């Protein structure tokens, strides 16, 4: 989805994919190396009126948190179903 958004914004697909990869690597590295909670780290990069805050508002509007929770719960349920078959 992030690659698609980049392409729709005019970024060539190969560059968009690399930007997504590097964003994921940087975020994971920061999370792994920090003593702060993920919520605190997110707050630190969310400037009032900035781009992260704008994105967070869209996530809230479309209940992204609920979608992620539902997807993980369904994957867990399916894993349990598959483990019972073996």
N, CA, C and O of each residue as an XYZ file, in Angstrom:
344
protein
N       0.823     -1.200      0.000
C       0.000      0.000      0.000
C       0.861      1.255      0.000
O       0.536      2.243     -0.659
N       1.961      1.208      0.745
C       2.845      2.372      0.782
C       3.514      2.591     -0.572
O       3.682      3.729     -1.011
N       3.894      1.498     -1.232
C       4.500      1.618     -2.558
C       3.485      2.208     -3.530
O       3.812      3.115     -4.296
N       2.276      1.706     -3.501
C       1.217      2.218     -4.372
C       0.979      3.703     -4.129
O       0.822      4.473     -5.076
N       0.952      4.104     -2.863
C       0.762      5.524     -2.546
C       1.909      6.361     -3.099
O       1.687      7.455     -3.618
N       3.125      5.855     -2.992
C       4.272      6.569     -3.541
C       4.174      6.743     -5.038
O       4.434      7.823     -5.568
N       3.795      5.672     -5.718
C       3.647      5.725     -7.176
C       2.550      6.717     -7.553
O       2.712      7.497     -8.491
N       1.434      6.688     -6.823
C       0.347      7.638     -7.097
C       0.773      9.077     -6.850
O       0.186     10.009     -7.401
N       1.792      9.256     -6.024
C       2.324     10.598     -5.748
C       3.395     11.004     -6.761
O       3.944     12.103     -6.684
N       3.689     10.112     -7.712
C       4.636     10.455     -8.756
C       6.031      9.887     -8.603
O       6.920     10.212     -9.390
N       6.239      9.044     -7.603
C       7.552      8.440     -7.385
C       7.639      7.164     -8.228
O       6.700      6.368     -8.227
N       8.739      6.956     -8.942
C       8.885      5.698     -9.687
C       8.788      4.496     -8.744
O       9.238      4.554     -7.600
N       8.198      3.419     -9.238
C       7.925      2.249     -8.387
C       9.171      1.713     -7.697
O       9.119      1.370     -6.516
N      10.297      1.634     -8.416
C      11.512      1.083     -7.810
C      11.986      1.958     -6.642
O      12.441      1.450     -5.617
N      11.873      3.262     -6.813
C      12.286      4.181     -5.744
C      11.300      4.103     -4.581
O      11.708      4.103     -3.419
N      10.018      4.037     -4.887
C       9.002      3.920     -3.834
C       9.231      2.658     -3.010
O       9.130      2.679     -1.783
N       9.541      1.560     -3.693
C       9.791      0.303     -2.971
C      11.014      0.428     -2.068
O      10.989     -0.038     -0.929
N      12.067      1.042     -2.554
C      13.272      1.221     -1.741
C      13.001      2.141     -0.547
O      13.487      1.891      0.556
N      12.232      3.192     -0.769
C      11.874      4.090      0.341
C      11.075      3.351      1.415
O      11.297      3.554      2.608
N      10.154      2.502      0.991
C       9.356      1.719      1.947
C      10.258      0.774      2.733
O      10.137      0.663      3.953
N      11.157      0.097      2.036
C      12.078     -0.820      2.716
C      12.934     -0.084      3.734
O      13.081     -0.535      4.870
N      13.495      1.039      3.335
C      14.369      1.788      4.236
C      13.592      2.378      5.413
O      14.117      2.466      6.522
N      12.349      2.778      5.176
C      11.504      3.276      6.269
C      11.254      2.168      7.280
O      11.330      2.392      8.488
N      10.954      0.970      6.783
C      10.705     -0.170      7.678
C      11.965     -0.531      8.457
O      11.907     -0.770      9.663
N      13.092     -0.570      7.775
C      14.359     -0.898      8.449
C      14.681      0.142      9.514
O      15.033     -0.205     10.641
N      14.561      1.408      9.159
C      14.874      2.472     10.118
C      13.943      2.457     11.315
O      14.381      2.638     12.451
N      12.675      2.243     11.067
C      11.697      2.199     12.165
C      11.954      1.007     13.082
O      11.915      1.137     14.306
N      12.213     -0.144     12.489
C      12.480     -1.345     13.290
C      13.758     -1.185     14.100
O      13.813     -1.579     15.265
N      14.773     -0.613     13.491
C      16.043     -0.418     14.200
C      15.854      0.544     15.378
O      16.340      0.288     16.480
N      15.149      1.642     15.138
C      14.894      2.597     16.213
C      14.118      1.939     17.346
O      14.448      2.121     18.518
N      13.091      1.179     16.999
C      12.277      0.507     18.016
C      13.097     -0.494     18.814
O      12.968     -0.580     20.035
N      13.940     -1.249     18.124
C      14.747     -2.282     18.784
C      15.813     -1.690     19.692
O      16.125     -2.262     20.736
N      16.368     -0.561     19.309
C      17.486      0.019     20.052
C      17.062      1.015     21.127
O      17.876      1.404     21.964
N      15.806      1.430     21.114
C      15.350      2.443     22.067
C      14.837      1.804     23.359
O      14.306      0.693     23.355
N      15.007      2.519     24.439
C      14.438      2.081     25.716
C      13.023      2.622     25.898
O      12.323      2.246     26.838
N      12.606      3.512     24.990
C      11.276      4.100     25.079
C      10.238      3.172     24.448
O      10.563      2.332     23.608
N       8.990      3.343     24.867
C       7.904      2.548     24.294
C       7.655      2.991     22.856
O       8.048      4.084     22.448
N       7.002      2.130     22.106
C       6.657      2.478     20.731
C       5.743      3.697     20.690
O       5.863      4.538     19.799
N       4.840      3.791     21.645
C       3.939      4.952     21.700
C       4.735      6.243     21.921
O       4.440      7.267     21.305
N       5.729      6.193     22.787
C       6.562      7.383     23.029
C       7.377      7.750     21.793
O       7.513      8.929     21.465
N       7.910      6.762     21.119
C       8.674      7.039     19.902
C       7.780      7.679     18.846
O       8.191      8.627     18.176
N       6.571      7.172     18.696
C       5.632      7.742     17.730
C       5.309      9.184     18.080
O       5.247     10.040     17.197
N       5.103      9.460     19.363
C       4.830     10.834     19.789
C       5.977     11.770     19.431
O       5.757     12.922     19.056
N       7.198     11.267     19.549
C       8.369     12.096     19.257
C       8.462     12.500     17.789
O       9.002     13.559     17.467
N       7.937     11.662     16.901
C       8.012     11.996     15.474
C       6.731     12.642     14.958
O       6.618     12.939     13.769
N       5.769     12.858     15.847
C       4.500     13.452     15.441
C       4.464     14.922     15.849
O       4.081     15.262     16.968
N       4.864     15.775     14.933
C       4.818     17.220     15.178
C       3.388     17.711     15.011
O       2.699     17.299     14.078
N       2.931     18.588     15.905
C       1.585     19.149     15.751
C       1.434     19.803     14.372
O       2.231     20.658     13.986
N       0.410     19.390     13.649
C       0.161     19.948     12.331
C       1.055     19.386     11.235
O       1.006     19.850     10.096
N       1.874     18.386     11.571
C       2.817     17.828     10.601
C       2.266     16.666      9.797
O       1.084     16.328      9.873
N       3.155     16.069      9.028
C       2.742     14.993      8.122
C       2.333     13.722      8.854
O       1.366     13.069      8.461
N       3.054     13.362      9.912
C       2.689     12.154     10.658
C       1.334     12.338     11.322
O       0.508     11.425     11.324
N       1.107     13.513     11.884
C      -0.198     13.771     12.497
C      -1.318     13.691     11.454
O      -2.394     13.167     11.741
N      -1.072     14.202     10.262
C      -2.077     14.125      9.194
C      -2.385     12.671      8.852
O      -3.547     12.302      8.684
N      -1.349     11.853      8.751
C      -1.553     10.437      8.463
C      -2.294      9.750      9.607
O      -3.188      8.937      9.370
N      -1.925     10.076     10.845
C      -2.576      9.460     12.005
C      -4.076      9.786     12.018
O      -4.886      8.943     12.406
N      -4.443     10.976     11.605
C      -5.857     11.346     11.557
C      -6.622     10.461     10.564
O      -7.769     10.090     10.814
N      -5.987     10.130      9.449
C      -6.624      9.236      8.475
C      -6.759      7.841      9.066
O      -7.799      7.200      8.914
N      -5.703      7.361      9.747
C      -5.781      6.050     10.396
C      -6.930      6.009     11.400
O      -7.664      5.022     11.461
N      -7.090      7.062     12.177
C      -8.183      7.115     13.151
C      -9.542      7.142     12.454
O     -10.468      6.439     12.860
N      -9.655      7.947     11.416
C     -10.921      8.071     10.691
C     -11.383      6.730     10.143
O     -12.566      6.398     10.221
N     -10.461      5.966      9.593
C     -10.815      4.693      8.975
C     -10.622      3.500      9.907
O     -10.680      2.350      9.472
N     -10.392      3.777     11.188
C     -10.282      2.738     12.225
C      -9.242      1.676     11.872
O      -9.487      0.476     11.987
N      -8.069      2.157     11.437
C      -6.970      1.267     11.045
C      -6.598      0.305     12.166
O      -6.312     -0.866     11.915
N      -6.600      0.798     13.400
C      -6.264     -0.046     14.547
C      -7.192     -1.255     14.622
O      -6.738     -2.371     14.873
N      -8.492     -1.039     14.406
C      -9.456     -2.135     14.454
C      -9.196     -3.152     13.340
O      -9.341     -4.357     13.551
N      -8.814     -2.666     12.157
C      -8.529     -3.557     11.033
C      -7.318     -4.435     11.349
O      -7.340     -5.639     11.095
N      -6.266     -3.836     11.901
C      -5.063     -4.595     12.235
C      -5.371     -5.640     13.301
O      -4.945     -6.789     13.190
N      -6.102     -5.247     14.321
C      -6.461     -6.196     15.389
C      -7.279     -7.351     14.818
O      -7.007     -8.510     15.129
N      -8.271     -7.052     13.991
C      -9.115     -8.094     13.406
C      -8.296     -9.033     12.524
O      -8.506    -10.246     12.543
N      -7.369     -8.480     11.758
C      -6.540     -9.311     10.877
C      -5.655    -10.253     11.687
O      -5.518    -11.426     11.340
N      -5.061     -9.754     12.753
C      -4.192    -10.594     13.579
C      -5.011    -11.657     14.298
O      -4.578    -12.805     14.405
N      -6.183    -11.289     14.789
C      -7.032    -12.281     15.447
C      -7.449    -13.382     14.478
O      -7.476    -14.558     14.839
N      -7.774    -12.996     13.247
C      -8.174    -14.006     12.259
C      -7.000    -14.896     11.883
O      -7.167    -16.106     11.735
N      -5.812    -14.315     11.727
C      -4.627    -15.118     11.419
C      -4.336    -16.100     12.552
O      -3.977    -17.251     12.299
N      -4.488    -15.655     13.789
C      -4.279    -16.526     14.949
C      -5.288    -17.664     14.951
O      -4.940    -18.822     15.182
N      -6.530    -17.321     14.693
C      -7.582    -18.346     14.633
C      -7.272    -19.360     13.537
O      -7.414    -20.564     13.746
N      -6.854    -18.880     12.379
C      -6.544    -19.791     11.269
C      -5.350    -20.670     11.605
O      -5.331    -21.849     11.249
N      -4.359    -20.117     12.282
C      -3.198    -20.921     12.693
C      -3.638    -22.049     13.625
O      -3.155    -23.177     13.520
N      -4.545    -21.739     14.523
C      -5.068    -22.766     15.421
C      -5.829    -23.830     14.651
O      -5.696    -25.020     14.937
N      -6.631    -23.409     13.672
C      -7.362    -24.363     12.840
C      -6.400    -25.284     12.091
O      -6.599    -26.498     12.044
N      -5.370    -24.702     11.516
C      -4.406    -25.494     10.757
C      -3.611    -26.437     11.655
O      -3.273    -27.545     11.236
N      -3.308    -26.019     12.875
C      -2.537    -26.883     13.779
C      -3.369    -28.071     14.238
O      -2.812    -29.115     14.579
N      -4.674    -27.937     14.252
C      -5.539    -29.049     14.652
C      -5.656    -30.095     13.553
O      -6.013    -31.241     13.825
N      -5.360    -29.714     12.314
C      -5.426    -30.647     11.191
C      -4.216    -31.568     11.144
O      -4.276    -32.642     10.545
N      -3.108    -31.154     11.775
C      -1.909    -31.976     11.679
C      -1.774    -32.963     12.784
O      -0.803    -33.719     12.821
